[in-house]
Amino acid sequence: MSEDHFKGLWECALAAYASPGVASLCLAAQDDFGFDVNMILFAAWCAREGRVVSRENWILMNERLTPWRDGVVAPLREQRRRWVALDSPGSSSSLSSSPGPCSSDGLYPAIKAVELEAERQQLQMMADAVELFSIGVPTASVDLRLKNSFEALCSAQGQPSNRLDTLHAALSKTE
């Protein structure tokens, strides 16, 4: 996969995530139902590129990504979230009423940057394998390709096929 192709995925992911309501819906899908935000954003990019991801390919991709996601991305996210909770003024673990060393001008931005880079690396892995994990369907609409990929992702994760419908609607508005 060329660097330009990955750059397109990265830019699509950033733009989609920054769209109204998408970030909060992605995080809810992640925290409440165990979805990988990068997989959701990858599905959006594939749909725009004329591709869909089948249930079987989501399963294969998940197997490939699990060591990185569970060994690198998830621990960084967990640590960042722990720091936010520990560093909040007035929390039971805070030693003072003012922000501590993990605040916005402390360690928090550093770990957030490392977490974002780990997620970017995961997207690079996904982009490198796009030909293995997606099928070209140029005649279907972007909306239909995204819907099909989301339904397949839900099925692969043992979720109801409509679990990502609200997110699908939000992402459909970003085109």
C-alpha positions as CSV (number, residue, x, y, z in Angstrom):
1,M,0.0,0.0,0.0
2,S,1.4,3.4,-0.9
3,E,2.0,6.1,1.6
4,D,-0.5,8.3,-0.3
5,H,-3.1,5.6,0.2
6,F,-2.5,5.4,3.9
7,K,-2.5,9.2,4.0
8,G,-6.0,9.1,2.5
9,L,-7.1,6.7,5.2
10,W,-5.6,8.7,8.0
11,E,-7.1,12.0,6.7
12,C,-10.5,10.3,6.3
13,A,-10.3,8.9,9.8
14,L,-9.4,12.3,11.4
15,A,-12.2,14.1,9.4
16,A,-14.8,11.5,10.2
17,Y,-13.9,11.4,13.9
18,A,-14.1,15.2,14.0
19,S,-17.5,15.3,12.4
20,P,-20.4,16.4,14.7
21,G,-21.4,13.6,17.0
22,V,-19.1,10.9,15.5
23,A,-16.4,10.9,18.3
24,S,-18.9,10.4,21.1
25,L,-20.8,7.7,19.1
26,C,-17.5,5.9,18.4
27,L,-16.4,6.1,22.0
28,A,-19.8,4.8,23.1
29,A,-19.5,1.9,20.6
30,Q,-16.1,1.2,22.0
31,D,-16.8,1.5,25.7
32,D,-20.3,0.0,25.8
33,F,-20.1,-2.7,23.2
34,G,-16.4,-3.4,22.6
35,F,-16.0,-2.1,19.1
36,D,-12.6,-0.9,17.8
37,V,-12.9,2.7,16.8
38,N,-10.2,2.2,14.1
39,M,-12.3,-0.6,12.6
40,I,-15.3,1.7,12.4
41,L,-13.2,4.5,10.8
42,F,-11.6,1.9,8.4
43,A,-15.1,0.8,7.3
44,A,-16.0,4.5,6.6
45,W,-12.8,4.9,4.5
46,C,-13.4,1.6,2.7
47,A,-16.9,2.6,1.8
48,R,-15.6,5.9,0.3
49,E,-13.0,3.9,-1.6
50,G,-15.6,1.6,-3.2
51,R,-15.0,-1.3,-0.8
52,V,-16.9,-3.3,1.8
53,V,-15.6,-5.6,4.5
54,S,-17.2,-9.0,5.0
55,R,-17.9,-10.7,8.4
56,E,-15.2,-13.2,7.7
57,N,-12.7,-10.5,6.9
58,W,-13.6,-8.5,10.0
59,I,-12.8,-11.7,12.0
60,L,-9.5,-12.2,10.3
61,M,-8.6,-8.5,10.7
62,N,-9.5,-8.6,14.4
63,E,-7.2,-11.7,14.8
64,R,-4.4,-9.8,13.2
65,L,-4.9,-6.6,15.2
66,T,-5.6,-8.1,18.6
67,P,-1.9,-8.4,19.7
68,W,-1.3,-4.7,18.8
69,R,-4.6,-3.4,20.1
70,D,-4.5,-5.4,23.4
71,G,-0.8,-5.1,24.0
72,V,-0.2,-1.4,23.0
73,V,-3.3,0.7,22.2
74,A,-5.6,-0.5,25.0
75,P,-3.0,-0.2,27.8
76,L,-2.1,3.3,26.7
77,R,-5.8,4.3,26.6
78,E,-6.4,2.8,30.0
79,Q,-3.4,4.6,31.5
80,R,-4.5,7.9,30.0
81,R,-8.0,7.5,31.4
82,R,-6.6,6.5,34.8
83,W,-4.5,9.7,34.8
84,V,-7.5,11.9,34.1
85,A,-9.3,10.3,37.0
86,L,-6.4,10.6,39.4
87,D,-5.5,14.1,38.4
88,S,-8.9,15.7,38.6
89,P,-9.0,18.4,41.3
90,G,-11.1,17.2,44.2
91,S,-10.8,13.5,43.4
92,S,-10.3,11.3,46.4
93,S,-6.8,10.5,45.1
94,S,-5.7,14.1,44.4
95,L,-3.4,15.6,47.0
96,S,-4.5,19.2,46.3
97,S,-7.4,21.1,44.8
98,S,-5.3,22.2,41.8
99,P,-4.5,20.1,38.7
100,G,-1.5,17.9,39.2
101,P,1.4,16.6,37.0
102,C,-0.9,14.8,34.6
103,S,-2.9,17.9,33.7
104,S,-3.1,19.6,30.3
105,D,0.4,21.0,30.8
106,G,1.8,17.9,32.4
107,L,2.0,14.3,31.4
108,Y,-1.5,13.9,29.9
109,P,-0.7,15.4,26.5
110,A,2.4,13.2,26.2
111,I,0.5,9.9,26.8
112,K,-2.4,11.1,24.6
113,A,0.1,11.7,21.8
114,V,1.6,8.3,22.2
115,E,-1.8,6.7,22.2
116,L,-2.8,8.6,19.0
117,E,0.5,7.4,17.4
118,A,-0.3,3.8,18.4
119,E,-3.8,4.1,16.8
120,R,-2.2,5.6,13.7
121,Q,0.2,2.7,13.5
122,Q,-2.9,0.3,13.8
123,L,-4.5,2.2,10.9
124,Q,-1.3,1.7,8.9
125,M,-1.5,-2.0,9.5
126,M,-5.1,-2.0,8.3
127,A,-4.3,0.1,5.2
128,D,-1.4,-2.3,4.3
129,A,-3.9,-5.2,4.3
130,V,-6.9,-3.5,2.6
131,E,-6.6,-5.7,-0.4
132,L,-6.8,-8.8,1.8
133,F,-9.7,-7.6,4.0
134,S,-12.1,-5.8,1.7
135,I,-13.9,-6.4,-1.5
136,G,-14.4,-3.8,-4.3
137,V,-18.1,-3.0,-4.8
138,P,-17.9,0.2,-6.9
139,T,-21.5,0.0,-8.2
140,A,-23.1,0.3,-4.7
141,S,-23.5,3.7,-3.0
142,V,-21.1,4.8,-0.3
143,D,-24.0,4.7,2.2
144,L,-24.9,1.1,1.2
145,R,-21.2,0.0,1.4
146,L,-20.9,1.5,4.8
147,K,-24.1,-0.1,6.0
148,N,-23.0,-3.5,4.7
149,S,-19.6,-3.2,6.4
150,F,-21.2,-2.2,9.7
151,E,-23.6,-5.0,9.6
152,A,-20.8,-7.5,8.9
153,L,-18.7,-5.9,11.8
154,C,-21.7,-6.3,14.1
155,S,-22.1,-9.9,13.1
156,A,-18.4,-10.6,13.6
157,Q,-18.6,-9.1,17.1
158,G,-21.8,-11.0,18.0
159,Q,-23.8,-7.7,18.2
160,P,-27.2,-7.1,16.7
161,S,-26.9,-6.0,13.1
162,N,-28.4,-2.5,13.8
163,R,-26.0,-1.8,16.7
164,L,-24.1,0.8,14.7
165,D,-27.1,2.4,12.9
166,T,-26.8,5.7,14.7
167,L,-23.1,5.9,13.9
168,H,-23.9,5.0,10.3
169,A,-26.3,7.9,10.1
170,A,-23.8,10.3,11.6
171,L,-21.1,9.2,9.2
172,S,-23.4,9.3,6.3
173,K,-23.8,13.1,6.9
174,T,-20.0,13.6,6.6
175,E,-19.9,12.8,2.9
